[in-house]
Amino acid sequence: MKNAPTIPPRCWAEIDLAALERNLRRIRQALPPHIRYVAVVKADAYGHGLHPTVARLMHAGADLFAVANVAEGAAVREIGPGWPILVLGPLLPEEAEFAVHYDLTCTVSSFAEVDRLDQVGRQAGRALPVHLKIDTGMGRAGVWHEHAPALAAEILKRPHLSLDGVFTHFSSADCDPEFTDRQRRLFLDTLSRCIGIADRRLLIHTDNSAGLESLAEDGPINAVRVGLLQFGILPHESSLLARVQPDPVFSFHTRIGLVKTVPAGTGISYGRTRVVSRETKLAVLAAGYGDGIPRACSDRGRVLVRGRRCPILGRVTMDQTVVDVTDVPEADLGDEVVLVGRQGSEQISLGEFSHWADTIPWETLTSVTKRVRRIYRTGLS
Ligand SMILES: *Cc1c(COP(=O)(O)O)cnc(C)c1O
């Protein structure tokens, strides 16, 4: 029996793994050599697909991986042994034993977590690696900085915990350098008040992609947590980030399922929010919000058809999106359409696409749905 032919995708994301590898190497080169690279791969590696992304980052030289929770950590552990895996988020009580089973490093922000992990470590007969997270103004996970020295001392007292790292997270690294600087100084000051950690070999980290350029050459910080930037997206303009010049890893594609011409006065899509004022050639795309084209792009977004920008008309629907191709007379059934990425000499960046949707690149990437096939380009870098 012949294999059934593969049904071609109607909407797909192309993931350029060679670009991912180049980006990691460029980011590394832009950083002082002693800085360790923590590759942040939470949320299915920002929607790029966990397994291929992590495998390539392992090959490219990531030192550690960071994930949001124990289930994600377990999935990374299955891909390759040896790499430390840091769980960034707080644990639910019953997750601690799984952290041990999959050899994950947990983040602790409270005495309750210290108790729980110490107990689980005792049952397992070994000391569990933990990182202490300090809240210096993010107001989310982390022990409030004033209570951090006491929590650090408590961790050091526990025989079944091993303090391997200390970190904080910036709330405004992309928009408020002054506040970020205050947070950094508060962190370093808090660190100096934690007794007994100076002679330990700790991983000390504060920065995500947006904070990288303000990283000092000297001082105790010896690791960075890189998410968005390794996927080729600048969180904001800055000298270091511009110097890195990362290449986009993700692009987003669909096809034209129908071409037709409607007379002036025709309402387009649900709610008739758009009524065309001229005879209009429409292309009906084979993708909608069920694929990850945000409904907020309705009547605002642009797509590339035959290398030209064409406006989205009316509401984006679950499976179909209508665009105006009146100015692209050669547009035809089956044409490939670029939602994010390059076509000919034109380009739509993820930032631009996200702006149309009133959101941020992180959310756009993690909103591409399961229906969208991920196609990996694995060329050598
Ligand atoms: C997601 C996350 C990061 C990575 O942030 P990017 O802006 O994508 O580089 C770093 N640290 C923590 C604690 C995170 O949750």
The ligand as a MOL file (V3000), in Angstrom:
LIG
                    3D

  0  0  0     0  0            999 V3000
M  V30 BEGIN CTAB
M  V30 COUNTS 15 15 0 0 0
M  V30 BEGIN ATOM
M  V30 1 C 10.4630 34.8860 30.4300 0
M  V30 2 C 11.5320 35.2650 31.3770 0
M  V30 3 C 12.7920 35.6750 30.8840 0
M  V30 4 C 13.0830 35.8800 29.4170 0
M  V30 5 O 12.6090 37.1370 29.0180 0
M  V30 6 P 12.8450 37.7200 27.5570 0
M  V30 7 O 12.3660 39.1170 27.6650 0
M  V30 8 O 12.0130 36.9170 26.6290 0
M  V30 9 O 14.3010 37.6230 27.2700 0
M  V30 10 C 13.7810 35.9300 31.8180 0
M  V30 11 N 13.5540 35.7990 33.1400 0
M  V30 12 C 12.3570 35.4310 33.6370 0
M  V30 13 C 12.1760 35.3100 35.1270 0
M  V30 14 C 11.3080 35.1570 32.7820 0
M  V30 15 O 10.1200 34.7890 33.2820 0
M  V30 END ATOM
M  V30 BEGIN BOND
M  V30 1 1 1 2
M  V30 2 1 2 3
M  V30 3 2 2 14
M  V30 4 1 3 4
M  V30 5 2 3 10
M  V30 6 1 4 5
M  V30 7 1 5 6
M  V30 8 2 6 7
M  V30 9 1 6 8
M  V30 10 1 6 9
M  V30 11 1 10 11
M  V30 12 2 11 12
M  V30 13 1 12 13
M  V30 14 1 12 14
M  V30 15 1 14 15
M  V30 END BOND
M  V30 END CTAB
M  END
